[in-house]
Amino acid sequence: MNINGQIEHKLRQLKLTGILQTLPVRIKQAEEDKAGYEEFLMMLVEDEYERRHWGRLIKRLRTAGFEEEKTLEGFDFGFNPQIPVKRVKQFANCVYIEKKENIFLLGPVLG
C-alpha cells in the first residue's frame, strides 16, 4: 500500500472524512502557497471542523422536523407590500447581535 493509500485508510478509520475529502486540494494549495506545516495542518483541521459543524446543524434541522426549508433568498416579499424588505434583509447580516439589540418578528402563522 502506498503512502496515499495508507493516509486514506487511517483517515477513514479515524472518521476524519472532512480532511479526506479536501486533502488533495489542500496539498496542492499548500505547495502553491509554500505553506508551512502548521498552516497546512490548520487548513486540514478547519476542513474537518467545518464538516462536523455543518453536519451537526443539518442533523438538528432534520430532528426539528421542519416541513420545508425556507430561506430569505426565496422569500416572496411581493405578497405583502407592507413588509420592509430592506430592513428584513439587514437582519440577515446579524449586526443586531454584535450591537446587542433585540429583534421581534410578529405575525400570524400561515398554514
C-alpha positions in Angstrom: 0.0 0.0 0.0 1.4 3.4 -1.0 1.6 6.4 1.3 -1.6 7.9 -0.1 -3.5 4.7 0.4 -2.2 4.5 4.0 -3.2 8.1 4.7 -6.7 7.5 3.3 -7.1 4.3 5.3 -6.1 5.9 8.5 -8.3 9.0 7.9 -11.2 6.6 7.3 -10.5 4.7 10.5 -10.3 7.9 12.5 -13.5 9.1 10.8 -11.8 12.3 9.5 -13.7 12.4 6.3 -13.6 16.2 6.2 -9.8 16.0 5.8 -10.1 13.1 3.5 -12.4 15.0 1.1 -10.2 18.1 0.9 -6.7 16.6 1.2 -5.7 16.6 -2.5 -6.9 20.2 -2.9 -5.1 21.3 0.3 -1.9 19.6 -0.7 -1.9 21.4 -4.0 -2.8 24.7 -2.3 0.0 24.3 0.3 2.5 23.6 -2.5 1.4 26.7 -4.5 1.4 29.0 -1.4 4.5 27.4 0.0 2.6 27.0 3.3 4.4 25.8 6.4 3.5 22.6 8.2 1.4 24.4 10.9 -0.5 26.4 8.3 -1.2 23.2 6.2 -2.3 21.3 9.3 -4.6 24.2 10.3 -6.3 24.2 6.9 -6.9 20.4 7.3 -8.3 20.9 10.9 -10.5 23.7 9.7 -11.9 21.5 6.9 -12.7 18.8 9.4 -14.2 21.2 11.9 -16.4 22.8 9.2 -17.6 19.4 8.0 -18.6 18.4 11.5 -20.2 21.7 12.4 -22.4 21.7 9.3 -23.2 18.0 9.8 -24.4 18.7 13.3 -26.5 21.6 12.1 -28.1 19.5 9.4 -28.8 16.8 11.9 -30.5 19.3 14.2 -32.6 20.7 11.4 -33.8 17.2 10.4 -34.6 16.4 14.0 -36.6 19.6 14.3 -39.0 18.2 11.7 -39.5 21.4 9.7 -41.8 20.7 6.8 -39.7 22.5 4.2 -36.7 24.7 4.1 -37.3 28.5 3.8 -34.6 31.0 3.1 -34.5 34.7 2.9 -33.4 34.5 -0.8 -36.6 32.5 -1.6 -39.0 34.7 0.4 -41.8 36.3 -1.6 -41.9 39.9 -0.4 -44.5 40.7 -3.1 -47.3 39.1 -1.3 -47.3 41.9 1.3 -46.0 45.3 0.2 -46.0 46.5 3.9 -43.1 44.3 4.7 -39.9 46.5 4.9 -37.7 44.5 2.5 -34.5 46.4 3.2 -35.0 46.2 7.0 -35.6 42.4 6.9 -32.6 41.8 4.7 -30.5 43.8 7.2 -31.4 41.2 9.8 -29.6 38.6 7.7 -26.2 40.2 8.4 -26.8 39.7 12.2 -25.3 43.1 13.1 -28.0 43.3 15.8 -26.2 40.5 17.6 -22.9 42.5 17.7 -24.8 45.6 18.8 -26.7 43.5 21.5 -30.0 44.6 20.1 -33.2 42.6 20.2 -35.5 42.0 17.3 -39.0 40.8 17.5 -41.0 39.5 14.5 -44.7 39.2 14.9 -47.3 37.9 12.6 -49.9 35.2 12.0 -48.9 31.7 11.4 -49.8 30.7 7.9 -50.5 27.2 7.1 
